[in-house]
Amino acid sequence: MTASPSIAVIGAGPAGLMLAERLSAAGLRVDIYDRMPSVARKFLMAGRGGLNLTHSEPLAAFIGRYGAQAAALKPAIESFPPKALRDWADGLSADTFVGTSGRVFPKALKASPLLRQWLARLEAQEVGFHLRHTWTGWDGSALTFEHQGQTVRVAADVTVLALGGASWPRLGSDGGWTRLLSDKGVPVAPLRPANMGFRVGWSALIRDKFAGEPLKNVALTFDGRTRKGELMLTRDGVEGGLIYAFAAALRDAIERKGAAVASLDLKPEWSEAQIQNRLSRGAKNDSLSNRLRKTLNLTPAQIAVLREGDQPVTPALIKAVPLTLTGAQELARAISSAGGIRFDALTVAYELKALPGVYAIGEMLDWEAPTGGYLLQACFSQAVWTAEAILQKFGLNIPGS
């Protein structure tokens, strides 16, 4: 152990930046390496949709959103819960608020103002940034990077990997680290899409006329769960928040069976009897499409989906349109990824058992979560949890404690 430990963080996304902030605030020398020419590109992309930082629901319910990995993530999230994340963002002049859905956003509804303040803080804490550095593995105990055609070797007392998954690879996370770690004996679950759209064998009518049209105020049922919301028709299928809420279950069912059939309720606020009563009021000379539009307020896109199959249009069908999903959208287009470093390969502090002194945090671990602020919250919480473990390892005080 050196008198002044050096920390190398590989990956300049939110997890890497948060860990660097905590460690540098305690006086450690932290250097961040990233293969892109600028930092936090996916974070900035997320900010275009409002930057959903976290969620305001009770903590027990919040943690339950992580499904099979809820227990593994629980200590980190409890150590840095949504309230702590909001306080941190407010301290960077983000001034968060809770939306009507319970989701938490900065008042600016974008990432760039927060990121500017954050980077200024990191610069003041003398964090070093080394961009256009592609991590290529190790040469003995030294980390190796490719930079402008040259090999750069870096010695560090602690390495923290925060390389992300493999969704939106043009923004920096391409999953290339999986081979480097597998070659070192680290068990890695295959990377798969998460929070993604799905393929549906639409007719030419929907492909050519209704792609890009939303289906609002509908409900989806799959595997005993029902949820209301909105989805979007695409040329080859469906996507949007309502679909993302079921993405993991739908993906896993398709992998097992080759397809998954969900049920789409076009009028969730009405019973079959109410629908029948309204339909009976329509003008007898109206076409079926006009009657559906006038009496039920169905949009042309909803009517097209309803009439996709050969089944007669009935109140029962309007309440349960079968939606056959034949495949998941490819990983590169997914919002996030599942799979990654298995939790049994990590200590409780997220140190790799096969590589002492090397930690891993963020989306490169084998967990997934729905949209709604859960993805960013877990990345931030893991970063704070691991930073505290590293400080304790070197007998240093945790900032603010």
VEXRO-979772 format. One record per atom (N, C-alpha, C): x, y, z. Coordinates in steps of 0.1 Angstrom, whole numbers, padded with zeros to 4 digits, always signed. Layout:
XYZ...
This chain:
+0009-0012+0000+0000+0000+0000+0009+0012+0000+0005+0022-0009+0013+0034-0010+0007+0044+0000+0016+0054+0003+0011+0065+0012+0000+0073+0006+0000+0075-0007-0010+0082-0014-0016+0074-0026-0026+0066-0023-0031+0056-0033-0035+0063-0046-0032+0057-0057-0037+0062-0070-0049+0053-0075-0058+0060-0081-0071+0053-0086-0072+0056-0101-0074+0045-0108-0077+0046-0122-0091+0042-0124-0099+0051-0130-0113+0048-0133-0115+0047-0148-0119+0035-0153-0121+0033-0167-0136+0034-0171-0139+0045-0177-0153+0048-0181-0158+0061-0175-0161+0071-0183-0165+0084-0179-0180+0086-0180-0188+0076-0176-0202+0078-0175-0206+0082-0160-0219+0082-0157-0223+0086-0144-0217+0078-0132-0216+0065-0134-0210+0057-0123-0195+0061-0121-0188+0062-0132-0174+0065-0130-0171+0079-0125-0179+0088-0129-0178+0102-0125-0181+0103-0110-0192+0097-0106-0196+0098-0092-0186+0091-0083-0180+0080-0086-0170+0074-0078-0157+0083-0078-0154+0089-0089-0142+0098-0089-0145+0110-0080-0157+0115-0080-0160+0126-0071-0158+0123-0057-0163+0111-0053-0162+0108-0039-0148+0105-0034-0140+0098-0043-0126+0095-0039-0117+0107-0039-0119+0116-0049-0111+0128-0050-0114+0138-0039-0127+0138-0034-0130+0146-0023-0123+0142-0010-0119+0130-0010-0112+0125+0002-0097+0126+0001-0093+0133-0010-0079+0135-0012-0071+0126-0020-0078+0116-0026-0071+0106-0035-0068+0112-0049-0058+0107-0055-0055+0111-0069-0063+0101-0078-0072+0107-0086-0081+0099-0094-0079+0103-0109-0077+0094-0117-0076+0096-0132-0087+0088-0139-0094+0094-0148-0105+0088-0155-0100+0086-0170-0103+0074-0175-0099+0071-0189-0112+0067-0196-0113+0072-0208-0125+0069-0216-0121+0069-0231-0127+0060-0239-0123+0059-0253-0129+0070-0262-0139+0077-0257-0146+0087-0264-0139+0101-0263-0142+0110-0272-0136+0123-0271-0142+0133-0261-0153+0129-0255-0160+0137-0244-0166+0127-0235-0170+0132-0223-0175+0124-0212-0190+0123-0212-0195+0112-0206-0210+0111-0202-0219+0113-0214-0216+0107-0226-0224+0109-0238-0238+0102-0236-0238+0091-0231-0251+0084-0229-0260+0092-0219-0253+0097-0208-0260+0105-0198-0266+0117-0205-0259+0124-0214-0264+0135-0221-0276+0131-0230-0275+0120-0236-0286+0115-0245-0298+0113-0236-0297+0107-0225-0308+0105-0216-0314+0118-0212-0306+0128-0211-0311+0141-0207-0320+0148-0217-0319+0143-0229-0328+0149-0240-0342+0145-0237-0345+0135-0230-0358+0131-0226-0363+0136-0213-0355+0145-0207-0358+0151-0194-0349+0147-0182-0341+0137-0184-0331+0133-0174-0339+0128-0162-0345+0116-0163-0352+0110-0152-0341+0104-0142-0338+0111-0132-0327+0107-0123-0330+0095-0114-0342+0096-0108-0346+0085-0098-0361+0085-0097-0367+0079-0087-0381+0078-0085-0384+0081-0070-0396+0086-0067-0400+0090-0054-0407+0079-0046-0410+0068-0052-0418+0058-0045-0411+0053-0032-0418+0047-0023-0412+0042-0010-0400+0032-0013-0390+0033-0005-0377+0026-0008-0379+0011-0010-0387+0004-0002-0389-0010-0003-0394-0014-0017-0404-0006-0021-0410-0008-0035-0400-0005-0046-0392+0006-0043-0382+0010-0053-0372-0002-0055-0367-0007-0044-0357-0018-0045-0362-0030-0052-0375-0033-0050-0382-0044-0056-0382-0043-0071-0380-0032-0077-0380-0030-0091-0368-0037-0098-0358-0041-0090-0346-0047-0096-0348-0062-0097-0359-0067-0094-0362-0082-0096-0353-0091-0090-0347-0100-0098-0338-0111-0093-0326-0105-0086-0322-0093-0089-0310-0088-0083-0313-0077-0072-0325-0077-0068-0329-0067-0058-0320-0069-0045-0319-0081-0040-0311-0084-0028-0297-0080-0030-0291-0082-0042-0277-0079-0044-0275-0064-0044-0285-0056-0049-0283-0042-0050-0288-0034-0038-0295-0041-0029-0301-0034-0018-0291-0027-0009-0280-0033-0005-0271-0025+0004-0266-0012-0002-0263-0012-0015-0258+0000-0021-0268+0010-0022-0280+0006-0026-0291+0016-0028-0295+0022-0014-0295+0014-0004-0299+0019+0009-0288+0028+0014-0275+0026+0010-0265+0035+0015-0265+0049+0008-0271+0049-0004-0272+0061-0012-0286+0061-0019-0296+0064-0011-0310+0062-0017-0314+0074-0025-0326+0073-0031-0331+0084-0039-0330+0098-0033-0333+0099-0020-0333+0112-0014-0318+0117-0014-0308+0109-0012-0294+0113-0012-0291+0118-0026-0296+0111-0036-0293+0115-0050-0299+0128-0053-0311+0131-0049-0317+0144-0051-0310+0155-0044-0305+0152-0032-0297+0162-0024-0284+0165-0032-0278+0155-0037-0266+0157-0045-0268+0165-0057-0279+0162-0065-0282+0170-0077-0286+0184-0073-0293+0186-0063-0297+0199-0059-0284+0208-0055-0274+0201-0050-0262+0207-0046-0254+0212-0059-0258+0206-0070-0252+0211-0083-0261+0220-0091-0270+0226-0083-0280+0236-0089-0289+0230-0098-0292+0216-0097-0301+0210-0106-0316+0212-0102-0318+0214-0088-0331+0217-0083-0342+0207-0088-0341+0195-0083-0350+0184-0087-0365+0187-0083-0374+0180-0090-0388+0180-0087-0394+0166-0090-0405+0163-0084-0412+0151-0086-0423+0153-0096-0423+0145-0107-0434+0146-0117-0446+0139-0112-0457+0140-0120-0470+0134-0117-0469+0119-0116-0459+0113-0123-0458+0098-0123-0449+0094-0111-0444+0103-0103-0435+0099-0092-0420+0100-0096-0417+0102-0109-0404+0102-0114-0397+0116-0110-0384+0115-0108-0377+0127-0104-0368+0133-0115-0369+0146-0117-0362+0152-0128-0355+0165-0123-0345+0170-0129-0340+0183-0127-0350+0193-0133-0351+0205-0127-0360+0215-0133-0357+0219-0147-0344+0218-0150-0340+0222-0164-0344+0212-0174-0348+0199-0170-0353+0189-0178-0342+0185-0189-0330+0186-0185-0319+0181-0194-0306+0179-0186-0297+0172-0191-0285+0168-0184-0274+0179-0184-0273+0187-0195-0261+0195-0197-0258+0205-0186-0268+0212-0180-0264+0221-0169-0259+0214-0157-0265+0203-0153-0259+0195-0142-0245+0190-0145-0243+0185-0157-0230+0179-0161-0219+0190-0161-0223+0202-0165-0213+0213-0165-0208+0216-0150-0218+0217-0141-0215+0220-0128-0207+0208-0122-0210+0196-0125-0204+0184-0120-0189+0184-0125-0187+0186-0137-0173+0186-0142-0165+0197-0136-0171+0208-0134-0164+0219-0127-0159+0215-0113-0168+0208-0106-0164+0203-0093-0153+0192-0094-0154+0184-0103-0143+0174-0105-0130+0180-0109-0130+0190-0117-0118+0198-0120-0112+0204-0108-0121+0210-0100-0116+0217-0087-0110+0207-0078-0114+0194-0079-0109+0184-0070-0097+0176-0077-0092+0182-0088-0080+0178-0095-0081+0163-0101-0093+0160-0105-0095+0147-0112-0089+0148-0126-0081+0139-0130-0075+0139-0143-0084+0132-0153-0085+0138-0165-0093+0132-0176-0084+0128-0187-0085+0116-0192-0077+0111-0203-0086+0105-0214-0090+0113-0223-0100+0109-0233-0093+0103-0245-0101+0096-0254-0096+0089-0265-0086+0078-0261-0088+0073-0249-0080+0062-0244-0088+0049-0244-0085+0040-0253-0093+0027-0254-0086+0017-0245-0093+0012-0235-0087+0001-0226-0085-0011-0234-0073-0017-0233-0069-0029-0240-0065-0041-0231-0065-0038-0218-0062-0049-0209-0051-0046-0199-0042-0056-0197-0031-0054-0188-0018-0059-0195-0007-0053-0190+0006-0057-0193+0013-0060-0180+0013-0072-0176+0017-0075-0162+0007-0069-0152+0011-0060-0144+0002-0053-0134-0003-0040-0139+0003-0035-0150-0001-0022-0156-0013-0023-0165-0021-0013-0164-0032-0012-0174-0027-0007-0187-0033-0012-0198-0028-0007-0211-0040-0001-0219-0037+0010-0226-0047+0017-0234-0041+0020-0248-0049+0021-0257-0045+0025-0271-0049+0040-0272-0040+0049-0275-0042+0063-0276-0034+0069-0288-0042+0073-0298-0036+0079-0310-0025+0070-0316-0028+0057-0317-0019+0048-0323-0008+0043-0314-0007+0047-0302+0003+0043-0293-0003+0036-0281+0006+0027-0275+0002+0020-0263+0006+0028-0251-0004+0030-0242-0001+0038-0230-0002+0028-0218+0008+0027-0209+0007+0019-0197+0005+0027-0185-0004+0023-0176-0007+0030-0164-0007+0021-0152+0001+0026-0142+0001+0018-0129-0008+0025-0120-0016+0017-0113-0026+0023-0103-0027+0013-0092-0029+0018-0080-0031+0010-0068-0045+0003-0068-0055+0010-0074-0068+0005-0075-0074+0009-0089-0080-0001-0095-0087+0001-0108-0102-0001-0106-0110+0008-0111-0124+0007-0111-0130+0007-0125-0136-0003-0129-0142-0004-0142-0156+0001-0142-0159+0010-0151-0173+0016-0152-0176+0018-0166-0175+0007-0174-0175+0007-0188-0189+0006-0195-0200+0005-0186-0213+0004-0192-0216-0010-0199-0227-0011-0205-0231-0023-0211-0228-0023-0226-0238-0025-0234-0235-0025-0249-0247-0019-0257-0256-0011-0250-0266-0005-0258-0261+0009-0263-0266+0014-0274-0261+0026-0280-0246+0027-0280-0239+0017-0287-0225+0017-0287-0218+0029-0293-0225+0036-0302-0219+0048-0307-0217+0059-0297-0223+0057-0285-0221+0067-0274-0210+0063-0265-0204+0051-0267-0192+0048-0259-0192+0034-0254-0203+0028-0250-0203+0015-0244-0206+0004-0254-0196-0003-0258-0197-0013-0269-0196-0028-0264-0194-0030-0251-0193-0043-0245-0180-0050-0249-0170-0043-0254-0157-0049-0257-0150-0054-0245-0153-0050-0234-0146-0054-0221-0149-0069-0218-0160-0074-0223-0164-0088-0219-0153-0098-0222-0146-0097-0233-0135-0106-0237-0124-0104-0227-0120-0092-0225-0108-0089-0216-0110-0095-0202-0122-0095-0197-0124-0100-0183-0126-0115-0184-0133-0120-0194-0135-0135-0195-0121-0142-0196-0112-0135-0203-0098-0141-0205-0091-0141-0191-0095-0133-0182-0089-0133-0169-0097-0142-0158-0106-0149-0163-0114-0159-0155-0126-0152-0148-0130-0141-0152-0142-0134-0146-0154-0139-0153-0164-0145-0146-0176-0150-0152-0185-0138-0157-0189-0138-0169-0197-0128-0175-0209-0134-0182-0221-0130-0178-0233-0134-0184-0234-0127-0198-0239-0134-0208-0240-0127-0221-0249-0114-0220-0244-0104-0227-0251-0091-0228-0264-0093-0237-0275-0088-0231-0288-0089-0239-0295-0075-0238-0304-0073-0247-0311-0060-0247-0320-0059-0235-0322-0047-0230-0332-0045-0219-0339-0031-0222-0351-0030-0218-0359-0018-0221-0359-0015-0236-0364-0024-0243-0363-0023-0258-0376-0026-0264-0377-0023-0277-0389-0026-0284-0389-0041-0289-0400-0045-0295-0402-0059-0300-0407-0059-0314-0404-0070-0321-0409-0072-0334-0423-0078-0335-0431-0073-0344-0445-0078-0346-0446-0079-0361-0452-0089-0366-0454-0091-0381-0466-0083-0386-0464-0070-0386-0475-0062-0390-0478-0063-0405-0491-0060-0409-0494-0059-0423-0488-0047-0429-0489-0046-0442-0483-0034-0449-0490-0022-0445-0503-0022-0442-0511-0011-0438-0504-0004-0426-0501-0011-0415-0495-0006-0403-0481-0001-0406-0473-0010-0413-0460-0006-0416-0459+0007-0424-0467+0009-0434-0466+0020-0443-0474+0033-0438-0485+0031-0431-0493+0042-0428-0493+0046-0413-0490+0037-0404-0492+0040-0390-0479+0039-0382-0468+0035-0388-0455+0035-0381-0452+0049-0375-0449+0050-0362-0446+0062-0356-0459+0068-0348-0470+0061-0350-0482+0065-0343-0483+0060-0329-0487+0068-0319-0488+0063-0305-0502+0056-0303-0502+0047-0294-0515+0041-0289-0515+0046-0274-0524+0056-0272-0524+0062-0258-0536+0056-0250-0534+0057-0237-0544+0053-0227-0549+0038-0230-0539+0029-0232-0542+0015-0234-0536+0008-0222-0539-0005-0222-0534-0014-0211-0528-0026-0218-0518-0031-0212-0511-0043-0217-0511-0054-0206-0514-0066-0209-0514-0077-0199-0505-0088-0205-0496-0093-0196-0487-0104-0199-0483-0111-0186-0484-0124-0187-0479-0132-0175-0486-0128-0162-0499-0125-0163-0506-0122-0151-0505-0107-0146-0498-0099-0153-0496-0085-0149-0503-0076-0159-0509-0066-0154-0516-0056-0163-0511-0042-0159-0508-0034-0170-0504-0020-0167-0509-0011-0178-0513+0001-0174-0518+0011-0183-0507+0020-0188-0508+0026-0200-0498+0035-0204-0499+0038-0219-0488+0040-0226-0487+0043-0240-0476+0035-0247-0479+0031-0259-0469+0025-0267-0469+0031-0281-0458+0028-0288-0456+0034-0301-0456+0022-0312-0463+0024-0323-0462+0015-0334-0449+0018-0342-0442+0008-0346-0430+0010-0355-0432+0001-0368-0424+0003-0377-0426-0005-0390-0425-0020-0387-0416-0023-0377-0414-0037-0375-0419-0042-0361-0427-0033-0354-0432-0038-0341-0437-0027-0332-0433-0028-0319-0438-0018-0309-0427-0014-0300-0428-0002-0295-0418+0002-0285-0425+0012-0276-0418+0018-0266-0424+0028-0257-0425+0023-0243-0428+0032-0234-0428+0030-0220-0437+0018-0215-0448+0016-0221-0457+0005-0217-0450-0009-0221-0444-0009-0232-0437-0022-0236-0424-0024-0227-0417-0013-0225-0405-0014-0216-0408-0020-0203-0420-0017-0197-0424-0022-0184-0424-0037-0184-0426-0043-0195-0427-0058-0196-0415-0064-0203-0405-0056-0206-0395-0060-0216-0388-0073-0211-0383-0074-0198-0376-0085-0194-0384-0098-0195-0396-0097-0190-0405-0109-0191-0408-0113-0205-0410-0104-0214-0413-0107-0228-0401-0113-0235-0389-0107-0232-0377-0112-0238-0374-0126-0234-0375-0129-0221-0372-0142-0216-0382-0152-0222-0395-0148-0223-0405-0158-0229-0402-0161-0243-0398-0150-0251-0394-0153-0265-0382-0162-0266-0372-0160-0257-0361-0169-0258-0364-0183-0255-0374-0185-0246-0378-0199-0243-0387-0205-0253-0397-0197-0259-0407-0203-0267-0407-0198-0282-0399-0188-0285-0398-0183-0298-0408-0172-0301-0417-0170-0292-0427-0159-0294-0434-0157-0280-0440-0145-0279-0448-0142-0267-0460-0135-0271-0471-0138-0265-0484-0132-0269-0489-0124-0257-0489-0111-0259-0495-0102-0248-0509-0098-0253-0516-0092-0243-0530-0088-0246-0531-0073-0244-0537-0067-0255-0538-0052-0255-0552-0048-0254-0555-0040-0243-0569-0035-0241-0569-0021-0246-0577-0019-0256-0578-0005-0262-0587+0004-0254-0596-0001-0246-0604+0008-0238-0604+0003-0223-0593+0004-0216-0592-0001-0203-0602+0005-0193-0607+0017-0195-0616+0023-0186-0631+0018-0187-0633+0010-0198-0647+0006-0200-0648-0010-0199-0659-0015-0195-0662-0029-0195-0667-0033-0209-0668-0046-0211-0673-0051-0224-0688-0047-0225-0695-0047-0215-0709-0043-0216-0710-0028-0219-0702-0020-0214-0702-0005-0217-0698-0003-0232-0688-0011-0237-0684-0010-0251-0696-0014-0260-0702-0025-0256-0714-0030-0265-0725-0020-0265-0728-0014-0254-0738-0004-0253-0735+0008-0262-0723+0013-0262-0719+0024-0270-0719+0021-0285-0714+0009-0288-0714+0005-0302-0729+0004-0308-0738+0000-0299-0752-0002-0304-0758+0012-0307-0752+0023-0302-0758+0036-0305-0754+0041-0318-0744+0035-0325-0739+0040-0337-0749+0039-0349-0747+0048-0358-0756+0048-0370-0754+0035-0378-0766+0028-0381-0765+0015-0388-0759+0016-0401-0759+0027-0408-0753+0028-0421-0738+0031-0421-0733+0034-0409-0719+0037-0408-0710+0024-0410-0699+0026-0416-0689+0015-0417-0684+0011-0403-0679-0001-0402-0673-0005-0389-0663+0005-0383-0654+0009-0392-0644+0019-0388-0650+0032-0383-0660+0037-0390-0666+0049-0385-0673+0047-0372-0680+0036-0370-0687+0033-0358-0677+0032-0346-0665+0026-0348-0655+0025-0338-0649+0038-0334-0648+0047-0345-0642+0060-0342-0652+0069-0335-0665+0069-0339-0675+0078-0334-0680+0074-0320-0682+0061-0318-0688+0057-0305-0677+0054-0294-0665+0049-0298-0655+0045-0289-0643+0055-0289-0643+0064-0298-0632+0074-0299-0619+0067-0302-0619+0055-0309-0607+0049-0313-0600+0056-0324-0587+0057-0323-0580+0064-0334-0578+0055-0346-0575+0060-0358-0573+0051-0369-0562+0041-0367-0551+0045-0359-0541+0035-0356-0546+0024-0347-0554+0027-0337-0560+0017-0329-0569+0007-0337-0577+0013-0346-0586+0005-0354-0578-0004-0363-0567+0001-0368-0559-0008-0377-0553-0020-0369-0549-0017-0357-0543-0028-0348-0555-0038-0345-0566-0033-0342-0578-0041-0339-0582-0050-0350-0580-0046-0362-0585-0053-0374-0573-0061-0381-0562-0062-0374-0550-0069-0380-0553-0084-0382-0560-0090-0373-0563-0105-0374-0575-0108-0382-0579-0120-0382-0591-0125-0389-0603-0125-0380-0601-0122-0367-0612-0123-0358-0623-0112-0360-0635-0115-0358-0646-0105-0358-0644-0095-0347-0647-0082-0350-0645-0072-0340-0657-0073-0330-0653-0075-0318-0663-0077-0307-0658-0069-0295-0667-0066-0285-0662-0060-0273-0651-0068-0266-0652-0081-0266-0642-0089-0260-0628-0087-0267-0628-0086-0280-0616-0084-0288-0610-0070-0285-0619-0060-0284-0614-0046-0281-0607-0046-0267-0612-0054-0258-0606-0055-0245-0594-0064-0244-0591-0072-0254-0580-0081-0254-0575-0085-0268-0569-0075-0275-0563-0077-0288-0550-0085-0286-0549-0097-0292-0537-0104-0291-0525-0098-0298-0514-0096-0292-0502-0090-0298-0491-0100-0297-0488-0106-0309-0478-0116-0309-0464-0110-0312-0455-0111-0303-0442-0105-0304-0432-0117-0307-0425-0115-0318-0416-0126-0323-0401-0124-0321-0397-0112-0315-0383-0111-0313-0381-0097-0306-0370-0096-0299-0366-0084-0292-0358-0075-0302-0359-0062-0300-0351-0052-0307-0336-0055-0304-0328-0053-0314-0314-0056-0312-0307-0048-0301-0297-0053-0295-0290-0047-0284-0286-0033-0286-0280-0030-0298-0275-0017-0301-0286-0006-0300-0299-0010-0302-0309+0000-0302-0317+0000-0288-0313-0009-0279-0320-0009-0266-0316+0003-0257-0325+0006-0248-0322+0017-0239-0310+0013-0229-0310+0000-0225-0300-0005-0216-0297-0019-0220-0288-0025-0212-0285-0040-0215-0286-0047-0202-0290-0060-0203-0289-0070-0192-0277-0078-0194-0274-0087-0184-0262-0095-0185-0250-0087-0180-0238-0093-0180-0226-0086-0176-0219-0095-0165-0211-0088-0157-0203-0095-0147-0213-0101-0136-0212-0113-0134-0221-0120-0125-0218-0115-0110-0228-0114-0102-0226-0110-0088-0218-0119-0080-0219-0132-0084-0210-0142-0076-0196-0141-0079-0192-0132-0089-0178-0130-0092-0173-0118-0084-0181-0111-0076-0178-0099-0069-0179-0101-0054-0171-0094-0047-0172-0092-0032-0184-0083-0029-0188-0081-0017-0199-0072-0014-0195-0058-0017-0182-0055-0018-0178-0041-0022-0176-0040-0037-0180-0050-0045-0179-0050-0060-0165-0051-0065-0156-0057-0056-0143-0060-0061-0143-0074-0068-0136-0075-0079-0136-0088-0086-0127-0098-0079-0134-0109-0075-0127-0120-0068-0114-0125-0075-0115-0126-0089-0104-0131-0097-0093-0121-0099-0096-0108-0096-0086-0097-0098-0086-0087-0086-0080-0091-0076-0079-0082-0064-0074-0068-0067-0080-0058-0062-0077-0044-0065-0084-0039-0077-0092-0047-0083-0100-0043-0095-0115-0043-0091-0122-0032-0093-0136-0032-0089-0144-0029-0102-0157-0032-0102-0166-0030-0113-0179-0025-0108-0185-0015-0115-0197-0008-0111-0205-0005-0123-0218-0002-0121-0227+0003-0131-0233-0008-0140-0236-0004-0152-0244-0013-0161-0236-0025-0166-0223-0025-0164-0215-0037-0168-0217-0049-0159-0225-0047-0148-0228-0058-0139-0241-0064-0144-0244-0077-0139-0255-0084-0144-0268-0081-0136-0274-0069-0139-0286-0065-0134-0294-0057-0144-0306-0056-0142-0314-0047-0151-0326-0041-0143-0332-0031-0148-0343-0024-0142-0351-0017-0152-0364-0015-0149-0373-0008-0158-0369+0007-0159-0374+0014-0169-0372+0028-0169-0380+0035-0158-0377+0047-0155-0383+0054-0144-0374+0059-0134-0361+0059-0137-0351+0065-0128-0343+0054-0121-0347+0041-0122-0340+0030-0115-0326+0027-0121-0324+0029-0134-0311+0027-0140-0301+0036-0134-0303+0049-0135-0293+0059-0130-0291+0057-0115-0302+0056-0108-0301+0055-0093-0291+0043-0089-0293+0032-0095-0284+0020-0092-0270+0023-0095-0267+0030-0107-0253+0033-0111-0247+0043-0100-0254+0053-0097-0249+0062-0087-0247+0056-0073-0257+0047-0069-0255+0041-0056-0244+0031-0055-0242+0023-0066-0230+0014-0066-0217+0022-0066-0216+0034-0072-0204+0042-0072-0201+0047-0058-0211+0052-0051-0209+0057-0038-0205+0045-0028-0212+0034-0029-0209+0022-0021-0195+0018-0023-0191+0017-0035-0177+0012-0038-0167+0022-0034-0169+0035-0036-0160+0045-0032-0158+0045-0017-0168+0043-0009-0167+0042+0006-0159+0029+0010-0161+0018+0002-0153+0006+0005-0138+0008+0003-0135+0015-0008-0121+0018-0011-0115+0027-0001-0122+0037+0003-0117+0046+0014-0115+0039+0027-0124+0030+0030-0122+0022+0042-0110+0013+0041-0108+0007+0029-0097-0001+0027-0083+0006+0030-0083+0019+0026-0070+0026+0029-0071+0034+0042-0081+0031+0050-0082+0038+0063-0084+0053+0062-0091+0057+0052-0094+0071+0050-0108+0075+0054-0110+0087+0057-0123+0092+0061-0133+0094+0049-0145+0090+0051-0155+0092+0041-0159+0106+0041-0160+0113+0029-0163+0127+0029-0177+0129+0035-0179+0139+0044-0192+0142+0050-0195+0133+0062-0186+0124+0066-0189+0115+0077-0183+0121+0090
